[in-house]
Amino acid sequence: MASYAPLGEFLRSRRLASDPSLAPLPTKGVRRVPGLRREEIAQLAGVSPDYYARLEQGRQVAPSATVLASLAAALDLDAAERVHLYNLAHPSVTDRDSGTAARSAQPGLIRLMDAVGDSPAVLHGRGTDVLAVNEAARAVIADFYAKPAGDRNVARWFFLDESSRRFDDWDAVAGDVVGMLRLDVGRYPEDPRLRSLVDDMRTRSPLFAAFWEGQRVALDVPARKVIRHPTAGALTFDVVCVSPPSEADQTLFVFTMKSGSPTEKAVARLMAEWRSGGAVT
């Protein structure tokens, strides 16, 4: 039988992060810990306190879809957290290997990446692996192709490379990166490469470990991003995410620019220098 400890840990983290003042329950007594009590979540979800306690303690068989929906509502989970809750309760056991199929870029996404011109584009695979980048992404964000194959990973770049600090709101973006990685770990708990990546990052980066303990999950990233490039200055992008239903493990992030904007002009100059062989990063 699969272990449900990750499910219990996630439920507990979301319960402790909940706001009792927003729950349709009468206030009872002094609260010594943050968030709702176990019995309050049980009441809101329509399950027994003992049943919910067993879920948090990892002692309960997988809950039904109806129970999961009730728990998600009681905990006021967002879309990403709901997906993660279902993944943890019913983990995939059919995809234990992240071999070639999981790391091969989807041809249609590559063609789309080639079609976006000088808009930086990064193709993420499972576990925030970087499957492909276009020239603009190499010049504006990071030249992942210059890194060893094992280091072409967004989580590794964010927490082990100071150049990632060019993102204006680094903490928020780093949280999204960790959240996407946690979502994949919940979807594929038997993937040894994912477990190895998380273990390695927790050892090498105390900051990553702190983010990881927060239990945050994310499906995508906020649309607006500002990158402070060392030579091109502040660049403002609206990020578009494309993930085809047939290839849920792969997402193309395209950093679009407004026509005629200072960012578009700065990127055009940057790309001209890049293509001439000049150092731009």
N, C-alpha and C positions, 0 to 999 in steps of 0.2 A: 504493500500500500504506500502511495506517495505521502511524503511528509507535508503537513499543512502548517508548519511553523511560519513560513513566509506570509501566509494568509493571516495568521494571528498577529504577526508583527505589524502588518499593514493596517489591519482593523484597529489595533491599539493606537497606532500613530495618528490615524484620522480621528479617532475618538478624543484623544488628548488635545488635538488641534481644533476641535469643534467649539462653537460658542454657545454655552448654555442659555444665554439671554435670547437667542434666536429660536430656540426649540419650543414647541407648543406644550410645555410642561410647567406645572407650578414649581416655584422655587422652594426647595426644602433644605433648611439647615445651611451651615457654613461649608463652603467647598475648600478642601485642603489641597486639592490637585486641580490642574487646569482641565477644561473639557467636561463633557458629559460623563456620568457614571455608567458602568456596565448595565445596570438594571434599567437606566433611562433609555439607552440605545435599544435594549430588548423590548421595552414597552413601545417605543416608536416604531420598531420593525415588526411588532406583532409576534415575537418569539419568546420563549421562556428565558428568564435570566440564566438558568443553568445551561441551556443550549448555547446562548451567546457566550457565556464564560468558557465553554468547551472550545468554541471557535477561536477565541483569542489565545487559548492555551495550547492550540494545536492538537486537541483531543477529539475532534469531530470529523465525521466523514464529510465529503464534499457537499455543501448546501445546494439546494435546488435553485433553478433560475428565479423562481418566485421569491425565495428567501433572499437571494442576492440583490434583487431589485428593491426589496424592502429595506435591506441594510444600506444600499446606496442612497436611498431617499432619506433614511434616518440620519445618515452621516453627511448628507448634502454634498455628495461627491460630484466633481465635474466630469466631463466626458472622458478625459484621459484616465482619471481615477476609476471610473466605472469599468472601462476596458481592462485595466490592470486587475481590478477585483475579480472579474470573470476569469482572466488568465490564471490567476493564483489559485482559484477554486477548481479550475478544470485545466491543469497544465497540459501542454502538448507532450506526448510521449512518442510521437512518430518521427520527429525530426531531431535526432540526437547529435547529428553531425553538421557542422557548419562548413562543409567542404566546398567544392567548386561551384555547385549550384547556388549556394548562398553568397558567394563572393564574385560572381560573374555579372558584369553590368548588363542590364537589360538593353538590347539594341535600340528599341524605340526611344528610351530615355537618352541614350547617347546621341541619336539624331536630333532630338529636341535640344540638347545641350549645345550641339554644333550650330543650331539655328538661331540662337539668341544673341549672336554678334558679340559685342564687347560688354554685355551684362555678365558679371561674374556668376558662374554656375558650379555647384558642387553636388555630386551624386553620392548620397549616403547609402551604405548597406547595413546589414545587421550589426548591432553593437557599435554604431557610429563609425564603422570602417569607411574610409574614403575610397570609393570604387573608381571615380573619375573626376577630373576637374578640367575646365577649359582654360585657355590662356589668360583670360581676364581674372579668373579666380586665383591663378598662380601669381599674378602681378599685384592684385589688390589685397587678397586674404593671406594665402600662404602657398608656397611652391611645394605641395605635397609630393610631387614627382621627384623632387630632389632628396626626399627622405628615404631611408631604407623601407622596404615593403612592410615590415612589421610595425613601423611607426606611423603609417598612413591611417591615422585614426583621429577623429575629432576630439574625443575625450582625452587622449594622450597629449594632443597638441595644446588643448586648453589648460591642462594642469601641469604640464611638464615643459612648456615652451613659453618664455616671457613675451614672444611676439604676438601671442593671442590677446595680450592686453590692449591691442589697438581697437578692440571693440569698446565703444564708449560706455555701455552699460554692462561691463564684464560680468558682474555677479549674476545678473538676471540671465544673461546668455549662457553662462556656465551652468546655472541651475537647469535651464532647458536641456542642455546637452546631457547632464546626468539623468534628468527625467526621461529622456528618450532611451538612454541605455538601460535604465531600470525597467522600462516597459518591455524591452526586448528580453531581458533576463526573466521577467515574469511570463512572457510568451513561450520562451524556450529554456526552461529550467535545467534540461539535461544537456545543453550545449556546453562542452568542455572549454571551448575558446572563450565564451562569454564569462564563465566562472573564473578562468585564468586571468582574463583582462581585469575584472573587478578586483580580484585578490591582489594582483600586481599593482594596480593603481592605489588601492587602499594602503599598501605598504610604502609606496614611493611618494605619495602625496597626502599629507595630513589634511590638507584643504579638501581634496577629493573625498577622503574618508568622512569628513564632517558633512559635506553635501550629501553623501550617500546615506548617512544615518537619518537624514531628514525625510526619507521615504517618498520624496516627490516624484511624480511621473508626468510626462508631457507627450502629447501627440505631435505637436508642431511648434513653431516659434512665432512670437509676435511679428507683425508685418514690418514695422519700421526699425531699421538698424542704422546706426552711425558708426563708421569706421574711421579712425584717425590714422591715416596712412603716413609713414615717416617722411615721404617726399611730396605726396599729393595733397596732404592736409585732410580736413574733415570731409568725408564723403557720406551722403545720405541715400539709403536704398529702401525700397519697399520689396520685401521678400515674398516670393510666390513659391508654394510647395506643391509638387506634383508627385503623386504616388498611385500608379495604376492598380486597380483591384487584382489583376493577375500577378502582381509582384509586390505584395504588401511589405516586404522587407526592404524595399528600395524607395528612396525619396529623393527627388531632384529639387534642390534649393536654388532658385534663380533670384539674384539681386538686381532688381529692375531700377531704372533711372528715369526721371521725368525728362522728356524731350526738351533740349535747350537749356537744361538746368546747369548750375555751376558744377555739379557732380559729373554730369555727362561730359562736359568740356574737360574737366580734370582727368577723368578716366581716359578720354581720347588722347590727351597728351601723354599720359602714363603708358598707354599701350603702344604709342608711336615709339617711345623710348625703349620699351620692352622689346619690340620687334627689331629695333636697331642694334640690340645687344647691350644696351646700357643697364647699369645696376639700378633697380627701382625699389628694392625692399631692404 
